[in-house]
Amino acid sequence: MKNNHRILAVGSMAFDSIQTLSGKAEHVLGGSVNYFSAVASHFTEVSVIGVVGQDFPKSHLDWMSGRGIDISGVEIVEGKTFHWVGEYDNYMNEAKTLSTALNVFEHFSPKLNDIHKEASVIFLANIDPVLQKSVLDQANNHRFVACDSMNFWIAGKRNELLETLKQVDLLSINEGEAYLLSEQKNLIQAANTIRDMGPSTVVIKRGEYGAAVFGPKGAFVIPAFLVPNVIDPTGAGDTFAGGMIGYLARNGVDRDLAKSDPEGWDRMLRRAALSGCVSASFTVEDFSLHRLIRLEDGEIANREKQLIKMINIPG
């Protein structure tokens, strides 16, 4: 691993209480950068910025450090950690939020140190677009920016999000969010409209159906890796991003590649999206980060080969 492949990930570190068809998990680890970094660290070096309360387990921070994840940007402040409570319907496609306690996350203000400012790739997880832009304003050496968002920010802070998107190279959102942001009713038209807002590449996450990717060379789809038993889909989108952005960072992604070598960029994107879908498949096999903590590098590579075999169509 090399420093010039480092990813800076900024977002939430949380506790989740989740009800699915498989059971219930109370006050387990969650949060976007926890999921993202757990996977991305299998590909390259990762630094995280987040805030937690005094109730956050030191054992998990130790585990992150043991994985080589830089946690110098994690603030531990007086109070309780962000806590989300949700449940899934029978199809496990979308979570219904029952309650949200922002706690110390309410006053989260990302501050970059010298290590963070030198990161070549930035992942802006699903947080206030004003905070996302403040991260970019502080950074000075990044070559690529990936971003996530959600309906709450699209509807509530649309203008601020549009300003942030002007500096984003890849946007990762789900279908409903794409329609809301673009104000279109067709997926291709939605993606093209969003690409006009700034991101040269738009990734539409489609849950159990995988992902549709729209870039300079057009669109392609990657199916999800099929698993026999889905326990908890929470964090799958963040681990998809961890696998995809992790692969791109490890292979020296640069925003100029999309313009200078569209064919090469398309090949890299296809391979990265494959890594993303495979990474997400591990997340859903257990509650919280349990499966990801047990994850080994060889498992990722093995599933990538299996997924390639699944989608191979003879000429």
C-alpha positions, 0 to 999 in steps of 0.5 A: 500500500502507498500513501498516494492511494489513501482514501479519506472517508468522512461520515457517521459512526453509530449504534444501530438497533435493527429488526429484520425477518431474521431477528433483532439486534440492539445497540450494535455498531453501525454508521457509514464510515464504519462499514465503508472503512471495514471493506475499503481497508482490504484494498488500500489505506484509509483514514476516517473522520467521525465523532463518537460519544464516551459510550463508543467501544474502545475495542472497535477503535482498536480493531480499526487501528489493527486493520491499518485504518487511521483513526486520528480523525475520530473525535471522542466527546462527552455525550452519547453516540449517534443511535439509529433505530429501524426495521425492514419489511418482508422484502428486506429492500428498504429500511423504515426509520423508527427513531434517530438520536443524533446525540454528539453527531448533531454538532459534527464538524469535520476537521482535516489534519495534515494526513487527511489533506494529503489523501488522493481519494475522498469519500463523502458519506451520507451527511449534510452537503454543507459538511461535505463541501467543507471537507473539500474546501479543506483538502488540497491534494485529492485527485478523485471525489466520491459522494453519497446522499439521501432523500433528506438532503436532496429535498431539504438542502437541494441547493447546497447539495448541487453546490457540492456536486460541482466538485464530485466525480462519482455520485452513488445513490439509490433509484428513488434518490436518483429520480428525486434529485434529477426530477426525471422518471426514467433511469437513463434520463435521471443519470444523464441529468445528474451527470450534467450537475457535475459527477462524470460517473453516476452509480445507481444502487439497486439493492438485491439487483446490483448496480447500474453505472453511468459514465462517459462510455455509457451505461452498464449493469453489475448484478448482486452476488447471490447469497442464500440467507440475507440477515441484515441489509444495513450498511450494504450501500456503504460497503458497496462504496467501500469495495468500489472506491477501494478498488479505484483508489488501489489502481490509481484513480484520477478524475482526468482518466474519464476524459483522457482515456474513456475506454480505460476508465470504463474497464476500471469502473466495471471491475470496481463495481464488481468489487462493490457488489461482492463486498456488499454481499458479505455485509448482509450475511450477519447483523452489524459489522459482524461478518465484515470483522471476520472477512479475509482478503482471499474471500473477496477475491474468491467471490469476485471470481464466482460473480464473473463466472455467474455473469459470463455469457458465451459469444 
